[in-house]
């Protein structure tokens, strides 16, 4: 698989979950994420996040996606980090 394709797929899987993944863990937050994203998507995002968090933590692109998960410019910046 091409790196750009993989970066896009990772971004698509993570972006909707980033607002929840970057918040302090709580049962209520977990339940909201699971309800909004669906259990399989939330579980996948959590698994990906465990691996990618050390590389993404503190990056401006991550903060932008956390605030605007549907914004294409924010997603593009995240894709560049993942590529």
C-alpha positions as CSV (number, residue, x, y, z in Angstrom):
1,X,0.0,0.0,0.0
2,X,1.3,3.5,-0.8
3,X,2.2,5.7,2.1
4,X,-0.2,8.5,0.9
5,X,-3.1,6.0,0.8
6,X,-2.3,4.6,4.2
7,X,-2.0,8.2,5.6
8,X,-5.4,9.0,4.2
9,X,-7.0,5.9,5.6
10,X,-5.5,6.5,9.0
11,X,-6.7,10.1,8.9
12,X,-10.2,9.0,7.9
13,X,-10.3,6.4,10.7
14,X,-8.9,8.7,13.4
15,X,-10.3,12.2,12.6
16,X,-13.9,11.7,13.9
17,X,-12.5,10.1,17.1
18,X,-9.7,12.6,17.8
19,X,-12.0,15.0,19.8
20,X,-12.7,12.1,22.2
21,X,-9.2,10.6,22.1
22,X,-7.6,13.9,23.2
23,X,-9.9,14.5,26.1
24,X,-9.2,13.1,29.6
25,X,-10.5,9.5,29.8
26,X,-13.8,9.1,31.5
27,X,-16.7,6.6,31.3
28,X,-19.0,9.3,30.0
29,X,-16.6,10.4,27.2
30,X,-16.1,6.8,26.2
31,X,-19.8,6.2,26.0
32,X,-20.4,9.3,24.0
33,X,-17.7,8.3,21.5
34,X,-19.0,4.8,21.3
35,X,-22.5,6.1,20.7
36,X,-21.5,8.6,18.1
37,X,-18.9,6.6,16.2
38,X,-20.2,3.1,16.7
39,X,-18.3,0.5,18.8
40,X,-16.2,-1.0,15.9
41,X,-15.0,2.4,14.8
42,X,-14.3,3.6,18.3
43,X,-12.4,0.4,19.1
44,X,-10.3,0.8,15.9
45,X,-9.6,4.4,16.6
46,X,-8.5,3.6,20.2
47,X,-6.1,0.9,18.9
48,X,-4.6,3.2,16.2
49,X,-4.3,6.0,18.8
50,X,-2.3,3.8,21.2
51,X,0.3,3.4,18.5
52,X,0.3,6.9,16.9
53,X,-0.2,9.1,20.0
54,X,3.6,9.4,20.8
55,X,4.2,10.7,17.3
56,X,1.2,13.0,17.1
57,X,0.9,14.4,20.7
58,X,1.5,18.1,20.9
59,X,1.3,18.7,17.1
60,X,-0.8,21.6,15.9
61,X,-2.5,19.5,13.2
62,X,-3.8,17.2,15.9
63,X,-5.2,20.1,17.9
64,X,-6.9,21.5,14.8
65,X,-8.5,18.1,14.0
66,X,-9.7,17.9,17.6
67,X,-11.5,21.2,17.2
68,X,-12.6,20.7,13.6
69,X,-12.7,17.0,12.8
70,X,-14.6,17.5,9.5
71,X,-12.4,20.3,8.2
72,X,-10.5,19.2,5.1
73,X,-7.6,21.5,5.7
74,X,-7.1,20.2,9.2
75,X,-7.3,16.6,7.9
76,X,-4.8,17.4,5.2
77,X,-2.3,18.6,7.8
78,X,-2.8,15.4,9.8
79,X,-2.3,13.4,6.6
80,X,1.0,15.1,6.1
81,X,2.1,14.1,9.6
82,X,1.2,10.5,9.0
83,X,2.8,10.3,5.6
